[in-house]
Amino acid sequence: MSLDNIRSKNSLDKLLGAVASEKAPTEKKSYTDERIWKGELDKSGNGYAVLRFLPAIHGEELPWVKMYSHAFQGPTGQWYIENSRTTINQKDPVSEYNSKLWNTGLESDKEIARKQKRKLSYYSNVYVVSDPKHPENEGKVFLYKYGKKIYDKLLAAMQPEFQDESPINPFDPFTGANFKLKIRKVDGYWNYDKSEFEAPSKLSEDESKVEEICQKSYALSEFSQSTNFKSYEELAKRMDIVLSGTTKVGNVQESLENEVKSPDSNPQKEAKSAPTVKAQDVVGSDDDDTMSYFEKLANS
């Protein structure tokens, strides 16, 4: 190294500048996805907005995508909130553990499995027609995360139950309909039962405006990409930490192969015989509204 390089690398101004940079406050990282629109309650405890579901973008088949996740609090007091690899048809440690619990035949184990079951969410693109709580969102395209109850309303619009009702495609910008999202709190949970579709209407009379809006939609395929999910090993380690003692850190697979009983069960008591149930069957039948579930979780 030349003397010039030595002098340059040992410049007092450069060293002090590096120190100042290290001491400078770092910008707090936000984990909020700004692309996702969320409903909010007003002072009266109700929420209201008008949304328009948008069609699938070019290259994608469906205007919605499914996402399974787990969100539960372990005996350690820590939370496990992770996307489930069953979304992409891969093995998931929590689903496997829940399956093992269920197949002991013990009601106490089944109850633990129920509390840890996977939650079903959907994502779609929406155009915000009206948002009284945040009018700055109006006229913009967002991703919208919703649960089974709203999904059922979409299906009901496409497949009405009664003969005097005409089916509509709620995702069609020309023959679809605005969706009036109405949120109430019922027993501490967000309730969407009063939400409904308006009469069919065009998203806009100006077709170029319709095209412009639809071109702003986000790709939904990213939600099913493997990069959106942690590895089996990472999830297993996190599960171990949250459950602490129910499974062994770094030895999850071995513990799953052994009979699993809840801490309050009697080890001398033989489990009732029960048919073997797959993890997907244990946790797939979720009647709770996903958004309502996470709202209660956030406020607990």
NORTAJO-V888807 format. One record per residue. N is the residue number from 1. RES is the residue in three letters. SS is DSSP state (alpha for helix, beta for strand, coil for the rest). NEAR is the number of other ideal C-beta (glycine too) atoms within 12 Angstrom. D_CENTER is the distance of its C-alpha to the mean C-alpha in whole Angstrom. Layout:
N/RES/SS/NEAR/D_CENTER
N/RES/SS/NEAR/D_CENTER
This chain:
1/MET/coil/9/55
2/SER/coil/8/58
3/LEU/alpha/9/59
4/ASP/alpha/10/57
5/ASN/alpha/10/54
6/ILE/alpha/10/54
7/ARG/alpha/13/55
8/SER/alpha/14/52
9/LYS/alpha/14/50
10/ASN/coil/15/51
11/SER/coil/14/51
12/LEU/alpha/12/51
13/ASP/alpha/12/49
14/LYS/alpha/14/47
15/LEU/alpha/14/46
16/LEU/alpha/13/46
17/GLY/alpha/13/43
18/ALA/alpha/15/41
19/VAL/alpha/12/41
20/ALA/alpha/12/40
21/SER/alpha/12/37
22/GLU/alpha/11/36
23/LYS/alpha/10/37
24/ALA/coil/10/35
25/PRO/coil/8/32
26/THR/coil/8/29
27/GLU/coil/6/26
28/LYS/coil/7/23
29/LYS/coil/6/20
30/SER/coil/7/17
31/TYR/coil/8/14
32/THR/coil/10/13
33/ASP/coil/17/12
34/GLU/coil/13/15
35/ARG/coil/23/14
36/ILE/beta/25/11
37/TRP/beta/37/13
38/LYS/coil/30/12
39/GLY/coil/39/15
40/GLU/coil/21/17
41/LEU/coil/23/20
42/ASP/coil/18/23
43/LYS/coil/9/26
44/SER/coil/12/27
45/GLY/coil/15/23
46/ASN/coil/23/22
47/GLY/beta/31/20
48/TYR/beta/27/21
49/ALA/beta/34/20
50/VAL/beta/31/21
51/LEU/beta/44/19
52/ARG/beta/43/20
53/PHE/beta/45/18
54/LEU/coil/42/19
55/PRO/coil/32/20
56/ALA/coil/25/19
57/ILE/coil/25/21
58/HIS/coil/12/24
59/GLY/coil/10/23
60/GLU/coil/23/20
61/GLU/coil/14/21
62/LEU/coil/22/18
63/PRO/coil/32/16
64/TRP/coil/36/13
65/VAL/beta/32/11
66/LYS/beta/30/9
67/MET/beta/34/6
68/TYR/beta/36/7
69/SER/beta/38/6
70/HIS/beta/46/9
71/ALA/beta/33/10
72/PHE/beta/34/13
73/GLN/beta/20/16
74/GLY/coil/27/19
75/PRO/coil/21/23
76/THR/coil/17/23
77/GLY/coil/13/21
78/GLN/coil/16/19
79/TRP/beta/22/15
80/TYR/beta/39/13
81/ILE/beta/26/9
82/GLU/beta/34/9
83/ASN/beta/35/7
84/SER/coil/42/10
85/ARG/alpha/32/13
86/THR/alpha/36/13
87/THR/alpha/33/11
88/ILE/alpha/24/14
89/ASN/coil/15/17
90/GLN/coil/23/17
91/LYS/coil/26/18
92/ASP/coil/41/16
93/PRO/alpha/40/18
94/VAL/alpha/47/16
95/SER/alpha/39/16
96/GLU/alpha/37/20
97/TYR/alpha/43/21
98/ASN/alpha/40/19
99/SER/alpha/33/22
100/LYS/alpha/36/24
101/LEU/alpha/39/24
102/TRP/alpha/36/24
103/ASN/coil/28/27
104/THR/coil/33/29
105/GLY/coil/24/30
106/LEU/coil/28/30
107/GLU/alpha/20/28
108/SER/alpha/23/27
109/ASP/alpha/34/25
110/LYS/alpha/29/24
111/GLU/alpha/19/23
112/ILE/alpha/32/21
113/ALA/alpha/35/19
114/ARG/alpha/23/18
115/LYS/alpha/29/17
116/GLN/coil/42/15
117/LYS/coil/38/14
118/ARG/coil/42/10
119/LYS/beta/40/8
120/LEU/beta/38/7
121/SER/beta/36/5
122/TYR/beta/35/7
123/TYR/beta/42/8
124/SER/beta/38/12
125/ASN/beta/39/15
126/VAL/beta/47/16
127/TYR/beta/38/20
128/VAL/beta/35/20
129/VAL/beta/32/23
130/SER/beta/24/24
131/ASP/coil/27/22
132/PRO/coil/24/25
133/LYS/coil/23/23
134/HIS/coil/20/22
135/PRO/alpha/14/25
136/GLU/alpha/12/24
137/ASN/alpha/27/21
138/GLU/coil/21/23
139/GLY/coil/21/24
140/LYS/coil/28/22
141/VAL/beta/32/19
142/PHE/beta/35/15
143/LEU/beta/35/12
144/TYR/beta/40/10
145/LYS/beta/34/7
146/TYR/beta/41/8
147/GLY/coil/37/9
148/LYS/alpha/27/12
149/LYS/alpha/32/14
150/ILE/alpha/41/14
151/TYR/alpha/34/14
152/ASP/alpha/21/17
153/LYS/alpha/31/19
154/LEU/alpha/35/18
155/LEU/alpha/21/20
156/ALA/alpha/21/22
157/ALA/alpha/31/23
158/MET/alpha/25/24
159/GLN/coil/16/26
160/PRO/coil/17/27
161/GLU/coil/12/29
162/PHE/coil/9/32
163/GLN/coil/7/35
164/ASP/coil/7/36
165/GLU/coil/15/32
166/SER/coil/16/32
167/PRO/coil/22/29
168/ILE/coil/27/27
169/ASN/coil/23/24
170/PRO/coil/39/22
171/PHE/coil/35/21
172/ASP/coil/24/25
173/PRO/coil/35/26
174/PHE/coil/24/29
175/THR/coil/20/29
176/GLY/coil/34/26
177/ALA/coil/31/25
178/ASN/coil/30/24
179/PHE/beta/40/21
180/LYS/beta/26/22
181/LEU/beta/41/19
182/LYS/beta/28/20
183/ILE/beta/33/18
184/ARG/beta/25/20
185/LYS/beta/21/20
186/VAL/beta/19/21
187/ASP/coil/10/22
188/GLY/coil/16/20
189/TYR/beta/25/17
190/TRP/beta/37/16
191/ASN/beta/28/17
192/TYR/coil/35/17
193/ASP/coil/19/20
194/LYS/coil/18/23
195/SER/coil/35/20
196/GLU/beta/22/23
197/PHE/beta/32/24
198/GLU/coil/21/27
199/ALA/coil/16/30
200/PRO/coil/22/29
201/SER/coil/22/30
202/LYS/coil/20/30
203/LEU/coil/36/27
204/SER/coil/21/31
205/GLU/coil/11/34
206/ASP/coil/13/34
207/GLU/alpha/14/33
208/SER/alpha/12/33
209/LYS/alpha/18/31
210/VAL/alpha/26/28
211/GLU/alpha/18/29
212/GLU/alpha/19/28
213/ILE/alpha/29/25
214/CYS/alpha/30/23
215/GLN/coil/18/24
216/LYS/coil/22/22
217/SER/coil/35/19
218/TYR/coil/29/16
219/ALA/coil/21/16
220/LEU/coil/31/13
221/SER/alpha/22/15
222/GLU/alpha/20/13
223/PHE/alpha/32/10
224/SER/alpha/26/12
225/GLN/coil/15/15
226/SER/alpha/17/15
227/THR/alpha/12/15
228/ASN/alpha/25/12
229/PHE/coil/27/12
230/LYS/coil/27/14
231/SER/coil/19/18
232/TYR/alpha/26/18
233/GLU/alpha/19/21
234/GLU/alpha/19/19
235/LEU/alpha/32/16
236/ALA/alpha/33/19
237/LYS/alpha/23/21
238/ARG/alpha/30/18
239/MET/alpha/42/18
240/ASP/alpha/30/22
241/ILE/alpha/26/22
242/VAL/alpha/30/19
243/LEU/alpha/36/21
244/SER/coil/20/25
245/GLY/coil/17/27
246/THR/coil/32/26
247/THR/coil/33/25
248/LYS/coil/21/27
249/VAL/coil/19/26
250/GLY/coil/14/27
251/ASN/coil/17/28
252/VAL/alpha/31/25
253/GLN/alpha/20/26
254/GLU/alpha/14/29
255/SER/alpha/25/28
256/LEU/alpha/29/26
257/GLU/alpha/14/29
258/ASN/coil/16/31
259/GLU/coil/18/31
260/VAL/coil/34/28
261/LYS/coil/26/29
262/SER/coil/30/28
263/PRO/coil/17/30
264/ASP/coil/14/31
265/SER/coil/23/32
266/ASN/coil/14/36
267/PRO/coil/14/37
268/GLN/coil/7/40
269/LYS/coil/16/38
270/GLU/coil/14/38
271/ALA/coil/24/34
272/LYS/coil/14/35
273/SER/coil/10/35
274/ALA/coil/18/32
275/PRO/coil/12/31
276/THR/coil/14/28
277/VAL/coil/25/25
278/LYS/coil/19/22
279/ALA/alpha/32/19
280/GLN/alpha/27/17
281/ASP/alpha/20/19
282/VAL/alpha/36/19
283/VAL/alpha/37/15
284/GLY/alpha/25/14
285/SER/coil/17/16
286/ASP/coil/30/14
287/ASP/coil/16/15
288/ASP/coil/28/13
289/ASP/coil/32/11
290/THR/alpha/34/8
291/MET/alpha/37/8
292/SER/alpha/34/12
293/TYR/alpha/33/11
294/PHE/alpha/27/9
295/GLU/alpha/29/12
296/LYS/alpha/22/14
297/LEU/alpha/24/13
298/ALA/alpha/16/13
299/ASN/alpha/13/17
300/SER/coil/14/18
